[in-house]
Amino acid sequence: MIIETSANQLYFVTDYEDTNLAHVWRGLRVKRSKTIDGYTVIGKREEMVRNVSDFFGVTAENAGAVIEKIFHENGRPTAYIAGEEGSGAFFFGLRYGKGLMYMKDRPRMNVFWQGPTGGFDWGGNASRVFTLCYNLQYPDAVFRRFPGVEGSAYLVGGLGVNYQRADGIVLAPVRAGVGLRLGASLGYLAYSRQRNVIPL
């Protein structure tokens, strides 16, 4: 259960017994969650660096470089998706992926994605993907099409990032793997609850 106070701060009702970390609302102890602009954020910079480093098997220095850039441009995420995908293209192709979404005080949720890709890409791709999500108020909000943001692709510390944006929600997929793509991916990715063979 989520409640909102008159100060527009979100609280999650729990059986929280540590009075130093809890607040009282109508007789119920509630655990306070950090909010920024009305969104509950997840993970400090150090935590995200550690997660990315462990997930990709890269050094903390390389992980820190890419997280530093994403945090500088977007701040702390409201969720993240850890998964893997396969794709291959020479100018045009398809991409499919599957992962788990992690969101504060929410159960983990399966997420699938698929879509055509285009642009100045080369090489096959079999990679792990760690996606930072911004401005998600609830997990199901991710289930939609996300066009790639033109000119947003960059490579930092051996990890590639390009932004996707739709209806105020921003996704920042971090990729590494065999045949890591470089260049402008002008296609879209559609996120869904189940795998779709044909991108929608």
VOLO-483873 format. One line per field, with one value per residue (C-alpha): residue in three letters; x, y, z; residue number from 1. Coordinates in nm, 3 decimals, padded with zeros to 5 digits. Each point is the difference from the previous one (the first is absolute). Layout:
% VOLO-483873
rest	ALA|...
c1	X|...
c2	Y|...
c3	Z|...
nr	NUM|...
END
This chain:
% VOLO-483873
rest	MET|ILE|ILE|GLU|THR|SER|ALA|ASN|GLN|LEU|TYR|PHE|VAL|THR|ASP|TYR|GLU|ASP|THR|ASN|LEU|ALA|HIS|VAL|TRP|ARG|GLY|LEU|ARG|VAL|LYS|ARG|SER|LYS|THR|ILE|ASP|GLY|TYR|THR|VAL|ILE|GLY|LYS|ARG|GLU|GLU|MET|VAL|ARG|ASN|VAL|SER|ASP|PHE|PHE|GLY|VAL|THR|ALA|GLU|ASN|ALA|GLY|ALA|VAL|ILE|GLU|LYS|ILE|PHE|HIS|GLU|ASN|GLY|ARG|PRO|THR|ALA|TYR|ILE|ALA|GLY|GLU|GLU|GLY|SER|GLY|ALA|PHE|PHE|PHE|GLY|LEU|ARG|TYR|GLY|LYS|GLY|LEU|MET|TYR|MET|LYS|ASP|ARG|PRO|ARG|MET|ASN|VAL|PHE|TRP|GLN|GLY|PRO|THR|GLY|GLY|PHE|ASP|TRP|GLY|GLY|ASN|ALA|SER|ARG|VAL|PHE|THR|LEU|CYS|TYR|ASN|LEU|GLN|TYR|PRO|ASP|ALA|VAL|PHE|ARG|ARG|PHE|PRO|GLY|VAL|GLU|GLY|SER|ALA|TYR|LEU|VAL|GLY|GLY|LEU|GLY|VAL|ASN|TYR|GLN|ARG|ALA|ASP|GLY|ILE|VAL|LEU|ALA|PRO|VAL|ARG|ALA|GLY|VAL|GLY|LEU|ARG|LEU|GLY|ALA|SER|LEU|GLY|TYR|LEU|ALA|TYR|SER|ARG|GLN|ARG|ASN|VAL|ILE|PRO|LEU
c1	00.000|00.129|-00.116|00.076|00.031|-00.094|00.369|-00.028|00.237|-00.069|00.005|-00.029|-00.206|00.188|00.034|00.314|00.123|00.308|-00.143|00.311|-00.075|-00.377|-00.279|-00.352|-00.309|-00.343|00.152|00.196|00.377|00.115|00.340|00.105|00.132|00.221|-00.189|00.120|-00.259|-00.268|00.180|00.142|00.365|00.209|00.371|00.271|00.286|00.231|-00.265|-00.063|00.374|00.033|-00.304|00.122|00.354|-00.123|-00.257|00.242|00.313|00.184|00.210|-00.163|00.193|-00.164|-00.343|00.046|00.079|-00.325|-00.217|00.156|-00.106|-00.354|-00.046|00.138|-00.256|-00.300|00.057|-00.096|-00.229|-00.342|00.061|00.240|-00.024|00.275|-00.017|00.143|-00.083|00.094|00.006|00.182|-00.012|00.176|-00.205|-00.324|-00.085|-00.188|00.072|-00.158|00.062|-00.119|00.076|-00.116|-00.114|00.102|-00.200|00.005|-00.262|-00.136|00.039|00.237|-00.177|00.079|00.040|00.041|00.099|00.017|00.025|00.160|00.328|00.145|00.269|00.375|00.043|00.222|00.077|-00.204|-00.082|-00.049|00.019|-00.106|-00.204|-00.035|-00.270|-00.047|-00.360|-00.108|-00.341|-00.177|-00.281|-00.095|00.155|-00.268|00.077|00.297|-00.225|-00.002|00.214|00.319|00.163|00.375|00.116|00.200|00.360|-00.013|00.229|00.344|00.271|00.157|00.245|-00.086|-00.374|-00.250|-00.301|-00.282|-00.317|-00.360|-00.285|-00.383|-00.266|00.253|00.153|00.369|00.186|00.379|00.108|00.364|00.137|00.310|00.069|00.126|-00.045|-00.094|-00.190|00.118|-00.186|-00.352|-00.276|-00.305|-00.245|-00.226|-00.033|-00.340|-00.006|-00.261|-00.115|00.071|00.225|-00.139|00.156|-00.108|00.104|-00.308
c2	00.000|00.348|00.318|00.362|00.269|00.365|00.068|-00.215|-00.262|-00.366|-00.252|-00.379|-00.159|-00.285|-00.171|00.202|-00.018|00.220|00.331|00.184|-00.101|00.016|00.256|-00.031|00.053|-00.060|-00.232|-00.205|-00.001|00.078|-00.022|00.315|-00.037|00.257|00.202|00.246|00.203|-00.240|-00.315|-00.263|-00.046|-00.314|-00.043|00.249|00.053|-00.239|-00.273|00.036|-00.009|-00.322|-00.154|00.091|-00.117|-00.338|-00.040|00.056|-00.130|00.327|00.210|00.245|00.274|-00.081|-00.042|00.325|00.193|-00.089|00.032|00.340|00.126|-00.138|00.136|00.338|00.024|-00.162|-00.041|-00.312|-00.252|-00.113|-00.360|-00.215|-00.304|-00.265|-00.238|-00.119|00.038|-00.124|00.192|00.031|00.251|00.158|00.320|-00.179|-00.284|-00.113|00.001|-00.217|00.000|-00.115|00.126|00.060|00.341|00.111|00.282|00.110|-00.170|-00.191|-00.368|-00.081|-00.015|-00.168|00.241|-00.087|00.230|-00.023|00.228|00.082|00.187|00.216|00.254|-00.021|-00.319|-00.296|-00.342|-00.265|00.057|-00.240|00.211|00.057|00.316|00.208|00.264|00.293|00.126|00.356|00.150|-00.334|00.041|-00.369|-00.304|-00.048|00.345|-00.152|-00.204|00.218|00.097|00.192|00.168|00.041|00.357|00.106|00.091|-00.129|-00.302|00.006|-00.238|00.036|-00.243|-00.275|00.029|00.143|00.215|00.151|00.164|-00.095|00.237|-00.015|00.203|00.150|-00.338|-00.039|-00.331|-00.019|-00.349|-00.081|-00.273|-00.213|-00.318|-00.157|00.235|00.301|00.240|00.348|00.275|00.135|-00.254|00.162|-00.282|-00.045|-00.263|-00.116|-00.125|-00.263|-00.252|-00.296|-00.071|00.107|-00.162|00.284|00.346|00.217
c3	00.000|-00.093|00.169|-00.078|00.265|-00.029|-00.073|-00.316|00.139|-00.069|00.284|-00.016|00.278|00.165|00.335|00.059|00.359|-00.008|00.117|-00.119|-00.359|00.012|00.011|00.140|-00.213|00.151|00.256|-00.255|-00.019|-00.350|-00.161|-00.179|-00.354|-00.167|-00.262|-00.262|-00.193|00.120|-00.116|00.235|-00.090|00.028|00.049|00.082|-00.242|00.188|00.001|-00.374|-00.073|00.198|-00.172|-00.349|00.077|00.128|-00.277|-00.288|00.170|-00.059|00.234|00.238|-00.182|-00.334|00.158|00.193|-00.318|-00.173|00.314|00.074|-00.343|00.026|00.355|-00.107|-00.280|00.172|00.374|00.194|-00.173|00.117|-00.115|-00.197|-00.226|-00.010|-00.295|-00.329|-00.366|-00.343|-00.326|-00.323|-00.282|-00.287|-00.033|00.091|00.239|00.308|00.372|00.270|00.373|00.341|00.350|00.356|00.118|00.349|00.160|00.361|00.217|-00.299|-00.095|-00.284|-00.335|-00.333|-00.290|-00.369|-00.282|-00.377|-00.296|-00.334|-00.008|-00.271|-00.065|-00.021|00.201|-00.068|00.139|00.174|00.363|00.291|00.312|00.355|00.059|00.317|-00.049|00.237|-00.001|00.077|00.084|00.041|00.254|-00.016|-00.175|-00.268|-00.140|-00.182|-00.230|-00.310|-00.298|00.065|-00.300|00.012|00.059|-00.303|00.075|00.358|-00.050|00.158|00.119|00.345|00.160|-00.248|00.072|-00.246|00.089|-00.203|00.133|-00.077|00.083|-00.004|00.185|00.242|00.089|-00.077|-00.030|-00.004|-00.117|00.074|-00.228|-00.030|-00.191|-00.318|-00.294|00.212|-00.221|-00.070|-00.179|-00.022|00.059|-00.151|00.069|00.301|00.271|00.119|00.360|00.089|00.262|-00.228|-00.296|-00.337|-00.306|-00.226|00.133|00.059
nr	1|2|3|4|5|6|7|8|9|10|11|12|13|14|15|16|17|18|19|20|21|22|23|24|25|26|27|28|29|30|31|32|33|34|35|36|37|38|39|40|41|42|43|44|45|46|47|48|49|50|51|52|53|54|55|56|57|58|59|60|61|62|63|64|65|66|67|68|69|70|71|72|73|74|75|76|77|78|79|80|81|82|83|84|85|86|87|88|89|90|91|92|93|94|95|96|97|98|99|100|101|102|103|104|105|106|107|108|109|110|111|112|113|114|115|116|117|118|119|120|121|122|123|124|125|126|127|128|129|130|131|132|133|134|135|136|137|138|139|140|141|142|143|144|145|146|147|148|149|150|151|152|153|154|155|156|157|158|159|160|161|162|163|164|165|166|167|168|169|170|171|172|173|174|175|176|177|178|179|180|181|182|183|184|185|186|187|188|189|190|191|192|193|194|195|196|197|198|199|200
END
